[in-house]
Amino acid sequence: MRPLPSRLAAVLQALLATFLWSTSFVLVKGGLREIPPLTFAGLRYGIAAVCLAPFALRREVGKALRDQQGANVIVMGCAGMARYRKPLWYVSKKVPEQNGSGT
């Protein structure tokens, strides 16, 4: 199989990312009816971490993450996402699905 040209590959990756991002608002709204926000967030990010772990553990990336600076990046990333996501989760419980994408 011949690899895709870099421009086409970039466009397809951008379309996939846009699709995944845009559907997350509806899925979150539906999930919050059944699962508490903190549990839902933990499951969502836990699944994402498992999916991304093979890429993060590659030799060149894994080496950078094993030192102290890598630990700081991981802690700051988790703290930053928690600070950003909590208000978004709260609002998504109050706003109807069709308006949720504007948050």
C-alpha positions in Angstrom: 0.0 0.0 0.0 1.4 3.3 -1.0 1.6 6.0 1.7 -0.7 9.0 1.4 0.8 12.3 0.3 1.6 14.5 3.3 -1.0 17.2 2.5 -3.8 14.6 2.0 -2.8 12.8 5.2 -2.9 16.1 7.1 -6.3 17.0 5.8 -7.7 13.6 6.7 -6.3 13.8 10.2 -7.8 17.3 10.6 -11.2 16.0 9.5 -11.0 13.1 11.9 -10.0 15.3 14.8 -12.8 17.7 14.0 -15.3 14.9 13.8 -14.2 13.4 17.2 -14.2 16.8 18.9 -17.6 17.8 17.5 -19.3 14.6 18.6 -17.9 14.7 22.1 -20.5 17.4 23.2 -23.5 15.2 22.4 -21.8 12.1 23.9 -20.9 13.9 27.1 -24.4 15.3 27.5 -25.8 11.8 27.1 -23.2 10.2 29.4 -23.8 12.7 32.2 -27.4 11.5 32.5 -26.1 8.1 33.7 -22.6 8.7 35.2 -21.4 11.4 37.6 -19.1 14.0 36.0 -15.9 13.0 37.8 -16.4 9.3 37.1 -17.2 10.1 33.5 -14.1 12.3 33.1 -11.9 9.7 34.7 -13.2 7.0 32.4 -12.9 9.2 29.3 -9.3 10.3 30.0 -8.3 6.8 31.3 -9.4 5.3 28.0 -7.6 8.0 26.1 -4.4 7.4 28.1 -4.5 3.7 27.4 -5.0 4.4 23.6 -2.1 7.0 23.6 0.3 5.1 25.8 2.0 3.1 23.0 2.9 6.4 21.2 4.1 8.0 24.4 6.3 5.1 25.3 8.2 5.1 22.0 11.9 5.5 22.6 12.4 9.2 21.8 9.2 10.4 23.6 9.5 8.0 26.5 13.0 9.1 27.2 11.8 12.7 27.6 8.9 11.7 29.8 11.1 9.7 32.2 13.1 12.7 33.5 11.9 15.3 36.0 10.8 17.7 33.3 8.5 15.0 31.8 6.9 14.4 35.2 6.2 18.1 35.6 4.6 18.3 32.1 2.3 15.4 33.0 1.3 16.9 36.3 0.7 20.3 34.9 -1.3 18.8 31.9 -3.6 16.9 34.3 -4.1 20.0 36.6 -4.7 22.3 33.6 -7.2 19.9 32.1 -9.0 19.5 35.4 -9.3 23.3 35.8 -10.5 23.7 32.2 -12.9 20.8 32.1 -14.8 21.2 35.4 -16.7 24.4 34.4 -17.3 22.9 31.0 -18.9 19.8 32.6 -21.0 21.9 34.8 -22.3 24.0 31.9 -23.0 20.9 29.8 -25.4 19.7 32.5 -27.3 23.0 32.3 -27.3 23.7 28.5 -29.3 21.7 26.0 -27.4 19.5 23.5 -27.9 21.8 20.5 -26.4 24.7 22.4 -23.6 22.7 24.0 -21.2 23.1 21.1 -21.0 26.9 21.8 -19.3 26.4 25.2 
